[in-house]
Amino acid sequence: MTVTLNLSAEAERRLREKAARHGPSLESYLEQLVETDAGVRAAPTAQGPGLSPAEFDQLLQDLAEGLPGLPTLPADFARADLYADHD
């Protein structure tokens, strides 16, 4: 099946960058994304064959892209703080 996508220039640029990091062409990268989302192809995992630690780190960075940063814990945070509201 052939599908035509109309992407903004920014979306195309970002997708091309991601595709370049993962190796395949933009078309192959988009096909992989669609097949994974449709459940036809398993999503990449850290346990999957051929996924190096660097590739796993990149996968996590790709997933986190565009998300707000997480707040940091106070310097004096302790295990007891987890249970402060419990008896």
N, C-alpha and C positions, 0 to 999 in steps of 0.2 A: 504494500500500500504506500502510496506517495502522499505526503502531507506538506503543505507550504506554510511556513511560519513568517509572520511579519514582526520582526523584533526591532526594538529601538537600537540606535547605534551603541548606546552604553551597554545594553543587555548583550548584544552581539560581541562587543569587545570583551566583556567579562567571561562569557562562555568560551570564547576563543582562548583566553588566558588559561582557564581551567582545563580545557581540552589539551592544550599544549603541555600542561603539567602532568596530565595522565597519559600522554603519549599518542592517542589516536587523533584522527581528524575531527573537526567540529561535528561533522555529520555522524561519525561513528560514536562520538561522545554522547550526542543527543539520543542516538538509537539505544545506547546502553542505559541512559537515564530513563527513557520511556519503558524499556523492557523490564528494568528493575521495578519501576513504579507499578507496572501492570502485573507483576508477580511472575513474569516469564523467566527472568534471570535473578538469581540470588544476589542480594546486595553484598558489596565487598565487606569482609570482616577482618579483624586482626588475625584470626586463625586460618584464613583462606590461603591457598597456595600462592606463593610468589609475592605476598604483600610484605614488604620490608618495614622495619620500624620507621624509616623516613617517610615511606608512602602512607603508613598509618597516621603519622603526625600530620601529614599534608591533608589526609582525609578529614581528620578532626578540625583542622584549621578551615577547610572548605565548609564544613558543617557550621562552624561558629561565625563565619563571615556575615557581617551585617547585624549580629546580635549585640545587645548592649553588654558592656563589661560587667563582671560580677563584683559586688562589694567585697572588700577584704575584711578579715576578722580583726578585732582590736588586738593589740600586742599582748594584753593581759588576759586573753581568752583562755579558759581552762575547761576541762571536762565537766567540772561542777556547774558551769554555766548552762550546760545542756539540761540539767535537772533542777534548775533553780525554781521552776514553777511546779515541781512535783513534791509530794510529801516525803 
